[in-house]
Amino acid sequence: MPTSHPRHSITETPPMQAALNELRSRGERIRLGDLVIRGAQVRLQELKEKRDEEARRAELRRDLVKRLHTGEGLDAEAAYEVREHGWTH
């Protein structure tokens, strides 16, 4: 059937076949388009979480640099002790 949308071809590799057979064994109708959409949404969520985590870590690094620069909120004696004797509980 003619279409202006891109077409795709999918080969059921063994891992894909195993996953689809799980659905089939439960009587689920396989709609590859729906599965692709769901997979893309999951992947987008993973990317968002990764980006958010990277942003959080960058903010923590900026905060540390600021503290090191100003000395605010740092215990110099404790830092010296850790440097000389290591971290102990």
C-alpha atoms as an extended CHARMM CRD file, in Angstrom:
* protein
*
        89  EXT
         1         1  MET       CA              0.0000000000        0.0000000000        0.0000000000  PROA      1               0.0000000000
         2         2  PRO       CA              1.4750000000        3.3810000000       -0.9710000000  PROA      2               0.0000000000
         3         3  THR       CA              2.4100000000        5.6810000000        1.9010000000  PROA      3               0.0000000000
         4         4  SER       CA              4.3400000000        8.8930000000        2.4470000000  PROA      4               0.0000000000
         5         5  HSD       CA              5.6750000000        7.5750000000        5.7720000000  PROA      5               0.0000000000
         6         6  PRO       CA              9.0210000000        5.8000000000        6.1500000000  PROA      6               0.0000000000
         7         7  ARG       CA              8.8360000000        2.0190000000        6.0920000000  PROA      7               0.0000000000
         8         8  HSD       CA             10.8630000000       -0.3320000000        8.2710000000  PROA      8               0.0000000000
         9         9  SER       CA             11.6940000000       -4.0010000000        8.1200000000  PROA      9               0.0000000000
        10        10  ILE       CA             12.2230000000       -6.0090000000       11.3220000000  PROA      10              0.0000000000
        11        11  THR       CA             13.8850000000       -9.3970000000       11.5880000000  PROA      11              0.0000000000
        12        12  GLU       CA             12.9600000000      -11.5310000000       14.5880000000  PROA      12              0.0000000000
        13        13  THR       CA             16.4080000000      -12.2580000000       15.9490000000  PROA      13              0.0000000000
        14        14  PRO       CA             16.5450000000      -14.9080000000       18.6890000000  PROA      14              0.0000000000
        15        15  PRO       CA             16.3350000000      -12.3710000000       21.5830000000  PROA      15              0.0000000000
        16        16  MET       CA             13.4480000000      -10.5270000000       19.8920000000  PROA      16              0.0000000000
        17        17  GLN       CA             11.6910000000      -13.7770000000       19.0910000000  PROA      17              0.0000000000
        18        18  ALA       CA             12.0060000000      -14.8960000000       22.7260000000  PROA      18              0.0000000000
        19        19  ALA       CA             10.4720000000      -11.6430000000       23.9580000000  PROA      19              0.0000000000
        20        20  LEU       CA              7.6570000000      -11.7710000000       21.4130000000  PROA      20              0.0000000000
        21        21  ASN       CA              6.9890000000      -15.4430000000       22.1320000000  PROA      21              0.0000000000
        22        22  GLU       CA              6.4800000000      -14.4940000000       25.7900000000  PROA      22              0.0000000000
        23        23  LEU       CA              3.7010000000      -12.1580000000       24.6880000000  PROA      23              0.0000000000
        24        24  ARG       CA              2.2820000000      -14.6620000000       22.2360000000  PROA      24              0.0000000000
        25        25  SER       CA              2.1680000000      -17.3890000000       24.9040000000  PROA      25              0.0000000000
        26        26  ARG       CA             -0.0350000000      -15.0990000000       26.9620000000  PROA      26              0.0000000000
        27        27  GLY       CA             -2.4220000000      -14.6350000000       24.0460000000  PROA      27              0.0000000000
        28        28  GLU       CA             -1.2940000000      -11.0690000000       23.3490000000  PROA      28              0.0000000000
        29        29  ARG       CA             -1.6520000000       -9.7500000000       19.8450000000  PROA      29              0.0000000000
        30        30  ILE       CA              1.7000000000       -8.4450000000       18.6360000000  PROA      30              0.0000000000
        31        31  ARG       CA              1.5230000000       -4.8600000000       17.4090000000  PROA      31              0.0000000000
        32        32  LEU       CA              5.0870000000       -3.9610000000       16.5160000000  PROA      32              0.0000000000
        33        33  GLY       CA              4.2370000000       -0.2810000000       16.0980000000  PROA      33              0.0000000000
        34        34  ASP       CA              2.9530000000       -0.1220000000       19.6770000000  PROA      34              0.0000000000
        35        35  LEU       CA              6.0370000000       -1.9340000000       20.9490000000  PROA      35              0.0000000000
        36        36  VAL       CA              8.3330000000        0.4590000000       19.0870000000  PROA      36              0.0000000000
        37        37  ILE       CA              6.4890000000        3.4480000000       20.5570000000  PROA      37              0.0000000000
        38        38  ARG       CA              6.6930000000        1.9980000000       24.0810000000  PROA      38              0.0000000000
        39        39  GLY       CA             10.3780000000        1.1780000000       23.6410000000  PROA      39              0.0000000000
        40        40  ALA       CA             11.1050000000        4.6830000000       22.3710000000  PROA      40              0.0000000000
        41        41  GLN       CA              9.2500000000        6.2030000000       25.3370000000  PROA      41              0.0000000000
        42        42  VAL       CA             11.2230000000        4.0490000000       27.7850000000  PROA      42              0.0000000000
        43        43  ARG       CA             14.4830000000        5.0090000000       26.0740000000  PROA      43              0.0000000000
        44        44  LEU       CA             13.5670000000        8.7120000000       26.1940000000  PROA      44              0.0000000000
        45        45  GLN       CA             12.8570000000        8.3770000000       29.9240000000  PROA      45              0.0000000000
        46        46  GLU       CA             16.2450000000        6.7130000000       30.4330000000  PROA      46              0.0000000000
        47        47  LEU       CA             17.9610000000        9.5480000000       28.5470000000  PROA      47              0.0000000000
        48        48  LYS       CA             16.0900000000       12.1510000000       30.6100000000  PROA      48              0.0000000000
        49        49  GLU       CA             17.1040000000       10.4580000000       33.8520000000  PROA      49              0.0000000000
        50        50  LYS       CA             20.7220000000       10.3090000000       32.6670000000  PROA      50              0.0000000000
        51        51  ARG       CA             20.6520000000       13.9930000000       31.6890000000  PROA      51              0.0000000000
        52        52  ASP       CA             19.0740000000       14.9290000000       35.0330000000  PROA      52              0.0000000000
        53        53  GLU       CA             21.7180000000       12.9130000000       36.9230000000  PROA      53              0.0000000000
        54        54  GLU       CA             24.5130000000       14.5620000000       34.9330000000  PROA      54              0.0000000000
        55        55  ALA       CA             23.0270000000       17.9940000000       35.6990000000  PROA      55              0.0000000000
        56        56  ARG       CA             22.7730000000       17.1110000000       39.4050000000  PROA      56              0.0000000000
        57        57  ARG       CA             26.4040000000       15.9930000000       39.4690000000  PROA      57              0.0000000000
        58        58  ALA       CA             27.5150000000       19.1280000000       37.6230000000  PROA      58              0.0000000000
        59        59  GLU       CA             25.7070000000       21.2600000000       40.2100000000  PROA      59              0.0000000000
        60        60  LEU       CA             27.4160000000       19.3480000000       43.0320000000  PROA      60              0.0000000000
        61        61  ARG       CA             30.7950000000       19.9220000000       41.3480000000  PROA      61              0.0000000000
        62        62  ARG       CA             30.0710000000       23.6560000000       40.9940000000  PROA      62              0.0000000000
        63        63  ASP       CA             29.0710000000       23.7830000000       44.6580000000  PROA      63              0.0000000000
        64        64  LEU       CA             32.2820000000       22.0100000000       45.6920000000  PROA      64              0.0000000000
        65        65  VAL       CA             34.4220000000       24.3700000000       43.6030000000  PROA      65              0.0000000000
        66        66  LYS       CA             32.6550000000       27.3490000000       45.1790000000  PROA      66              0.0000000000
        67        67  ARG       CA             33.2240000000       25.9600000000       48.6740000000  PROA      67              0.0000000000
        68        68  LEU       CA             36.8710000000       25.2400000000       47.9380000000  PROA      68              0.0000000000
        69        69  HSD       CA             37.3010000000       28.7390000000       46.5400000000  PROA      69              0.0000000000
        70        70  THR       CA             35.5880000000       30.5280000000       49.4560000000  PROA      70              0.0000000000
        71        71  GLY       CA             36.3470000000       28.0300000000       52.2270000000  PROA      71              0.0000000000
        72        72  GLU       CA             32.7050000000       28.3210000000       53.3060000000  PROA      72              0.0000000000
        73        73  GLY       CA             31.3450000000       25.1920000000       54.9460000000  PROA      73              0.0000000000
        74        74  LEU       CA             34.6730000000       23.3590000000       54.9530000000  PROA      74              0.0000000000
        75        75  ASP       CA             36.4620000000       21.9960000000       57.9970000000  PROA      75              0.0000000000
        76        76  ALA       CA             40.1410000000       22.4980000000       57.1830000000  PROA      76              0.0000000000
        77        77  GLU       CA             41.3180000000       20.4550000000       60.1670000000  PROA      77              0.0000000000
        78        78  ALA       CA             39.1690000000       17.4840000000       59.1700000000  PROA      78              0.0000000000
        79        79  ALA       CA             40.3720000000       17.7130000000       55.5600000000  PROA      79              0.0000000000
        80        80  TYR       CA             44.0070000000       17.7920000000       56.7270000000  PROA      80              0.0000000000
        81        81  GLU       CA             43.4080000000       14.7910000000       59.0080000000  PROA      81              0.0000000000
        82        82  VAL       CA             41.8550000000       12.7710000000       56.1820000000  PROA      82              0.0000000000
        83        83  ARG       CA             44.7230000000       13.7120000000       53.9020000000  PROA      83              0.0000000000
        84        84  GLU       CA             47.3330000000       12.6480000000       56.4500000000  PROA      84              0.0000000000
        85        85  HSD       CA             45.6420000000        9.5980000000       57.9960000000  PROA      85              0.0000000000
        86        86  GLY       CA             43.0090000000        8.4610000000       55.5230000000  PROA      86              0.0000000000
        87        87  TRP       CA             39.3050000000        8.0470000000       56.0240000000  PROA      87              0.0000000000
        88        88  THR       CA             38.3230000000        5.9630000000       59.0530000000  PROA      88              0.0000000000
        89        89  HSD       CA             34.9950000000        5.3220000000       60.6860000000  PROA      89              0.0000000000
